[in-house]
Amino acid sequence: MISYDDFSNVDIRVGTIVAAEVFPEARKPAYKLTIDFGSPIGNKRSSAQITNYYKPEELVGKQVIAVVNFAPRQIGPFMSEVLTLGLPDADGKVVLLSPTHAVPNGGKLF
């Protein structure tokens, strides 16, 4: 069990994907995403293994949920600044977490 204070230390926000491209250097198939979290966070980059259900051109404009206060992580030649969140389907393929209605970028999960 964790306390509410532990949970509140994880900064989970909504952002809109503004760019998506194939990440050929990744060990597992992945995309490089640029996500707009609005002010004051701005644009952040993320590596995401979401190639089973999504094509780069379909991702642009999609709102996603991400952890924005983890330390950046080097993934090959790419620095991933946020953790884009998803859930596995029955076959273990990633399905992105996304709001069911459009919300302002930067909105914090509570």
RAJO-V144828 format. One record per residue. N is the residue number from 1. PSI is psi as a letter, one per 40 degrees, with the letter a starting at -180 (NA if undefined). Layout:
n->N psi->PSI
n->N psi->PSI
This chain:
n->1 psi->i
n->2 psi->i
n->3 psi->i
n->4 psi->d
n->5 psi->d
n->6 psi->d
n->7 psi->d
n->8 psi->e
n->9 psi->e
n->10 psi->h
n->11 psi->h
n->12 psi->h
n->13 psi->i
n->14 psi->i
n->15 psi->i
n->16 psi->h
n->17 psi->h
n->18 psi->e
n->19 psi->i
n->20 psi->h
n->21 psi->i
n->22 psi->i
n->23 psi->g
n->24 psi->d
n->25 psi->e
n->26 psi->i
n->27 psi->d
n->28 psi->i
n->29 psi->h
n->30 psi->i
n->31 psi->i
n->32 psi->h
n->33 psi->i
n->34 psi->h
n->35 psi->h
n->36 psi->h
n->37 psi->e
n->38 psi->a
n->39 psi->h
n->40 psi->e
n->41 psi->d
n->42 psi->a
n->43 psi->h
n->44 psi->i
n->45 psi->i
n->46 psi->i
n->47 psi->h
n->48 psi->h
n->49 psi->g
n->50 psi->f
n->51 psi->e
n->52 psi->d
n->53 psi->e
n->54 psi->i
n->55 psi->i
n->56 psi->d
n->57 psi->d
n->58 psi->d
n->59 psi->d
n->60 psi->h
n->61 psi->e
n->62 psi->h
n->63 psi->h
n->64 psi->i
n->65 psi->h
n->66 psi->i
n->67 psi->h
n->68 psi->e
n->69 psi->f
n->70 psi->i
n->71 psi->i
n->72 psi->i
n->73 psi->h
n->74 psi->h
n->75 psi->g
n->76 psi->b
n->77 psi->e
n->78 psi->h
n->79 psi->h
n->80 psi->h
n->81 psi->d
n->82 psi->i
n->83 psi->h
n->84 psi->h
n->85 psi->i
n->86 psi->i
n->87 psi->i
n->88 psi->i
n->89 psi->a
n->90 psi->d
n->91 psi->e
n->92 psi->e
n->93 psi->i
n->94 psi->h
n->95 psi->h
n->96 psi->i
n->97 psi->h
n->98 psi->i
n->99 psi->i
n->100 psi->e
n->101 psi->i
n->102 psi->h
n->103 psi->i
n->104 psi->h
n->105 psi->i
n->106 psi->e
n->107 psi->h
n->108 psi->h
n->109 psi->h
n->110 psi->NA
